[in-house]
Amino acid sequence: MSSPPDKPVETDLYGPIKAFLEGQGYAVKGEIGAVDVLAIRGDEAPLIVELKTGFSLSLFHQGVARLAVTDLVYVAVPRGAGRRWQTGLKANVTLARRLGLGILTVRLSDGLVQVHCDPVPYAPRKNERRKALLLKEFAKREGDPSAGGATRKGLVTAYRQDCLKIAACLAQNGASKGAHVRDATGVSKATQMMAANHYGWFERVGTGIYALTEKGKQALPE
């Protein structure tokens, strides 16, 4: 049985990174002061690369610290494989862009260096739809029933609060038409919510008439 491959070390990244930058016209040297890789090209601002065997908070801390020297700071790690690694890479690229850092990966099997983002000032694009959804949920939620940091399970959203109003109405009045429930609770989409039955609390017992299930009764103490 063949032995497992050696775990990569930071120096494994240096050769490919040096060759890549020299191909861009830089003069490159390693371990200059506290810097892993320093590259100089004419009168341009110096370029710094910090090397690590994997993404970590300390790697980004190092990168941010080097921004005090130059705006051209990259962090470099060995390239991995698989969906999980790709998902992590995507998240780390997003973080690097927010910090104004660049990301390089090195495929150790052949030394291929890939640039995933360049160090540029962060200019966020706001997602107005997400903003509107957050503000809508904030406005609709009654009181503050969920502590910050709570898990999604059992989270009391505005939708859940409306369902609880509907459940309380059905518990008090018995099976009812959707229009009656709407008028009694003030929940404008009462009929649609009972039909969707997201929590399993409601059942249709006639045309446009809904009743409370046993599961719904158990939820009422909320």
Contacts in CASP RR format, 6 or more apart in sequence:
PFRMAT RR
TARGET T0000
AUTHOR 0000-0000-0000
METHOD contacts of the structure
MODEL  1
MSSPPDKPVETDLYGPIKAFLEGQGYAVKGEIGAVDVLAIRGDEAPLIVE
LKTGFSLSLFHQGVARLAVTDLVYVAVPRGAGRRWQTGLKANVTLARRLG
LGILTVRLSDGLVQVHCDPVPYAPRKNERRKALLLKEFAKREGDPSAGGA
TRKGLVTAYRQDCLKIAACLAQNGASKGAHVRDATGVSKATQMMAANHYG
WFERVGTGIYALTEKGKQALPE
7 53 0 8 1.000
8 53 0 8 1.000
8 78 0 8 1.000
8 108 0 8 1.000
9 53 0 8 1.000
10 36 0 8 1.000
10 51 0 8 1.000
10 52 0 8 1.000
10 53 0 8 1.000
12 78 0 8 1.000
12 106 0 8 1.000
12 108 0 8 1.000
13 51 0 8 1.000
13 76 0 8 1.000
13 77 0 8 1.000
13 78 0 8 1.000
13 106 0 8 1.000
13 108 0 8 1.000
14 30 0 8 1.000
14 36 0 8 1.000
14 37 0 8 1.000
14 51 0 8 1.000
16 106 0 8 1.000
16 108 0 8 1.000
16 111 0 8 1.000
16 112 0 8 1.000
16 113 0 8 1.000
17 28 0 8 1.000
17 37 0 8 1.000
17 49 0 8 1.000
17 51 0 8 1.000
17 76 0 8 1.000
17 104 0 8 1.000
17 106 0 8 1.000
17 113 0 8 1.000
18 28 0 8 1.000
18 30 0 8 1.000
18 37 0 8 1.000
19 113 0 8 1.000
20 104 0 8 1.000
20 113 0 8 1.000
21 28 0 8 1.000
21 37 0 8 1.000
21 39 0 8 1.000
21 47 0 8 1.000
21 49 0 8 1.000
22 28 0 8 1.000
24 41 0 8 1.000
25 41 0 8 1.000
26 39 0 8 1.000
26 40 0 8 1.000
26 41 0 8 1.000
26 47 0 8 1.000
27 39 0 8 1.000
27 40 0 8 1.000
27 41 0 8 1.000
28 37 0 8 1.000
28 38 0 8 1.000
28 39 0 8 1.000
29 37 0 8 1.000
29 38 0 8 1.000
30 36 0 8 1.000
30 37 0 8 1.000
30 38 0 8 1.000
32 38 0 8 1.000
35 48 0 8 1.000
35 50 0 8 1.000
35 66 0 8 1.000
35 69 0 8 1.000
36 48 0 8 1.000
36 49 0 8 1.000
36 50 0 8 1.000
36 51 0 8 1.000
37 48 0 8 1.000
37 49 0 8 1.000
37 50 0 8 1.000
37 51 0 8 1.000
37 76 0 8 1.000
38 46 0 8 1.000
38 47 0 8 1.000
38 48 0 8 1.000
39 46 0 8 1.000
39 47 0 8 1.000
39 48 0 8 1.000
39 49 0 8 1.000
40 46 0 8 1.000
40 47 0 8 1.000
41 47 0 8 1.000
45 70 0 8 1.000
45 71 0 8 1.000
45 72 0 8 1.000
46 69 0 8 1.000
46 70 0 8 1.000
46 72 0 8 1.000
47 70 0 8 1.000
47 72 0 8 1.000
47 73 0 8 1.000
47 74 0 8 1.000
48 63 0 8 1.000
48 66 0 8 1.000
48 69 0 8 1.000
48 70 0 8 1.000
48 72 0 8 1.000
48 73 0 8 1.000
48 74 0 8 1.000
49 73 0 8 1.000
49 74 0 8 1.000
49 75 0 8 1.000
49 76 0 8 1.000
49 104 0 8 1.000
50 59 0 8 1.000
50 62 0 8 1.000
50 63 0 8 1.000
50 66 0 8 1.000
50 73 0 8 1.000
50 74 0 8 1.000
50 75 0 8 1.000
50 76 0 8 1.000
51 75 0 8 1.000
51 76 0 8 1.000
51 77 0 8 1.000
52 58 0 8 1.000
52 59 0 8 1.000
52 75 0 8 1.000
52 76 0 8 1.000
52 77 0 8 1.000
53 77 0 8 1.000
53 78 0 8 1.000
54 77 0 8 1.000
54 78 0 8 1.000
55 75 0 8 1.000
55 77 0 8 1.000
55 88 0 8 1.000
55 89 0 8 1.000
55 92 0 8 1.000
59 75 0 8 1.000
59 77 0 8 1.000
60 75 0 8 1.000
60 95 0 8 1.000
60 96 0 8 1.000
60 99 0 8 1.000
60 101 0 8 1.000
62 75 0 8 1.000
63 73 0 8 1.000
63 75 0 8 1.000
63 99 0 8 1.000
63 101 0 8 1.000
64 99 0 8 1.000
64 101 0 8 1.000
66 73 0 8 1.000
67 73 0 8 1.000
67 100 0 8 1.000
67 101 0 8 1.000
71 100 0 8 1.000
71 119 0 8 1.000
72 119 0 8 1.000
73 100 0 8 1.000
73 101 0 8 1.000
73 102 0 8 1.000
73 119 0 8 1.000
74 101 0 8 1.000
74 102 0 8 1.000
74 103 0 8 1.000
74 104 0 8 1.000
74 119 0 8 1.000
75 96 0 8 1.000
75 101 0 8 1.000
75 102 0 8 1.000
75 103 0 8 1.000
75 104 0 8 1.000
76 103 0 8 1.000
76 104 0 8 1.000
76 105 0 8 1.000
76 106 0 8 1.000
76 113 0 8 1.000
77 103 0 8 1.000
77 104 0 8 1.000
77 105 0 8 1.000
77 106 0 8 1.000
78 105 0 8 1.000
78 106 0 8 1.000
78 107 0 8 1.000
78 108 0 8 1.000
79 105 0 8 1.000
79 106 0 8 1.000
79 107 0 8 1.000
79 108 0 8 1.000
79 112 0 8 1.000
79 114 0 8 1.000
80 105 0 8 1.000
89 103 0 8 1.000
89 105 0 8 1.000
89 116 0 8 1.000
92 103 0 8 1.000
93 103 0 8 1.000
93 116 0 8 1.000
93 117 0 8 1.000
96 102 0 8 1.000
96 103 0 8 1.000
96 116 0 8 1.000
96 117 0 8 1.000
96 119 0 8 1.000
97 117 0 8 1.000
97 120 0 8 1.000
97 122 0 8 1.000
98 122 0 8 1.000
98 124 0 8 1.000
99 122 0 8 1.000
100 119 0 8 1.000
100 120 0 8 1.000
100 121 0 8 1.000
100 122 0 8 1.000
101 117 0 8 1.000
101 119 0 8 1.000
102 115 0 8 1.000
102 116 0 8 1.000
102 117 0 8 1.000
102 118 0 8 1.000
102 119 0 8 1.000
103 115 0 8 1.000
103 116 0 8 1.000
103 117 0 8 1.000
104 113 0 8 1.000
104 114 0 8 1.000
104 115 0 8 1.000
104 116 0 8 1.000
105 113 0 8 1.000
105 114 0 8 1.000
105 116 0 8 1.000
106 112 0 8 1.000
106 113 0 8 1.000
107 113 0 8 1.000
107 114 0 8 1.000
137 157 0 8 1.000
137 158 0 8 1.000
140 158 0 8 1.000
140 161 0 8 1.000
141 156 0 8 1.000
141 157 0 8 1.000
141 158 0 8 1.000
141 161 0 8 1.000
142 158 0 8 1.000
142 161 0 8 1.000
145 156 0 8 1.000
145 161 0 8 1.000
146 155 0 8 1.000
146 156 0 8 1.000
146 157 0 8 1.000
154 160 0 8 1.000
156 222 0 8 1.000
159 193 0 8 1.000
159 198 0 8 1.000
160 199 0 8 1.000
162 185 0 8 1.000
162 187 0 8 1.000
162 189 0 8 1.000
162 190 0 8 1.000
162 193 0 8 1.000
163 193 0 8 1.000
163 198 0 8 1.000
163 199 0 8 1.000
163 201 0 8 1.000
164 219 0 8 1.000
164 220 0 8 1.000
164 222 0 8 1.000
165 185 0 8 1.000
165 186 0 8 1.000
165 187 0 8 1.000
166 181 0 8 1.000
166 185 0 8 1.000
166 187 0 8 1.000
166 190 0 8 1.000
166 193 0 8 1.000
166 194 0 8 1.000
166 201 0 8 1.000
166 202 0 8 1.000
167 201 0 8 1.000
167 202 0 8 1.000
167 212 0 8 1.000
167 216 0 8 1.000
167 217 0 8 1.000
167 219 0 8 1.000
167 220 0 8 1.000
168 185 0 8 1.000
168 220 0 8 1.000
169 176 0 8 1.000
169 181 0 8 1.000
169 184 0 8 1.000
169 185 0 8 1.000
170 176 0 8 1.000
170 181 0 8 1.000
170 202 0 8 1.000
170 210 0 8 1.000
170 211 0 8 1.000
170 212 0 8 1.000
171 212 0 8 1.000
171 217 0 8 1.000
171 220 0 8 1.000
173 180 0 8 1.000
173 184 0 8 1.000
174 211 0 8 1.000
174 212 0 8 1.000
175 205 0 8 1.000
175 206 0 8 1.000
175 209 0 8 1.000
175 210 0 8 1.000
175 211 0 8 1.000
176 184 0 8 1.000
176 209 0 8 1.000
176 210 0 8 1.000
176 211 0 8 1.000
177 208 0 8 1.000
177 209 0 8 1.000
178 190 0 8 1.000
178 191 0 8 1.000
178 194 0 8 1.000
178 208 0 8 1.000
178 209 0 8 1.000
178 210 0 8 1.000
179 191 0 8 1.000
181 187 0 8 1.000
181 190 0 8 1.000
181 191 0 8 1.000
181 194 0 8 1.000
181 210 0 8 1.000
182 188 0 8 1.000
182 189 0 8 1.000
182 190 0 8 1.000
182 191 0 8 1.000
187 193 0 8 1.000
191 208 0 8 1.000
191 210 0 8 1.000
193 202 0 8 1.000
194 202 0 8 1.000
194 204 0 8 1.000
194 210 0 8 1.000
195 202 0 8 1.000
195 204 0 8 1.000
195 210 0 8 1.000
197 203 0 8 1.000
199 215 0 8 1.000
199 216 0 8 1.000
199 219 0 8 1.000
200 213 0 8 1.000
200 215 0 8 1.000
200 216 0 8 1.000
201 212 0 8 1.000
201 213 0 8 1.000
201 215 0 8 1.000
201 216 0 8 1.000
201 219 0 8 1.000
202 210 0 8 1.000
202 211 0 8 1.000
202 212 0 8 1.000
202 213 0 8 1.000
202 216 0 8 1.000
203 210 0 8 1.000
203 211 0 8 1.000
203 212 0 8 1.000
203 213 0 8 1.000
204 210 0 8 1.000
205 211 0 8 1.000
END
